[in-house]
Amino acid sequence: MFAGIKIERGSKLEIIDANGKKVYSKENILEKETINCSGFSSGIYFYKISIPIESGKETLQGKFVKE
């Protein structure tokens, strides 16, 4: 679960760098997904998880820092 929301089949993860460039995208992510960020440069990144629900989709967003 992520923030109390179950990650369902068909969910999509995108990671975008501070310049707005999409650096990672994956569909059908798992509830416990491990992302290898070793190839990312140091800096701030934003993520967006789109989760399909009955009435459309739920979108979770946040940021993280790669040192």
N, C-alpha and C positions, 0 to 999 in steps of 0.2 A: 504494500500500500504506500501511496505517496500522499502526504497531507490528508490522510483519511479517505482517499479516493482509490479504489481498486483499479489497477492498470489492466484493461481488458484487451483481448485479442483485437488487432486492428489499430492499436495505439501507435502513434508516430512520435519520434524524438528528433528535434533539430537543435544543433548548437551553432551559434553565430558569434563571430569575434567582434571586438569593439568597433571595427571598421564596417560592420554590416555584412561581412562575407560569411556564407554558410560553410562551415568547416566539417560538419558531420550531419548525417541524416540517416535515419533507420526507421523502417516501418515494421509493424508487428513486434514491438519491443516486449520484453518479458517483465514480469513484476519485479524481479531482481536482475537488473541488467548491469553488467560491468563494461565501462567504456575506457579504452586505452587512450589517455590524453598525452602520452609521452611525446608524440609528434607535434603537439600544439606548442606554439611560442608562449612565453610568459605573458600574462595580461589578463584582462577581464573578458569573460565569455557569458553569453546569455543562452538560456535553454528554453525550449517550448515543447511541451508534451501535449499532444492532441489525443483525447480519449473519446471514442464513439459512445454516445448514450442514446436512449430512446428518442429524445427530442432534438438530436443533432450531434453536437460534440461539446465536451468540456475541455478547456485549455488551461494548462498550468504553466506559469512562466516564472523564471528566477534567474539568478546570476551566480557565478562562481569565479574565483581567481585561481589561475594556474601560475605557480611560482617557479 
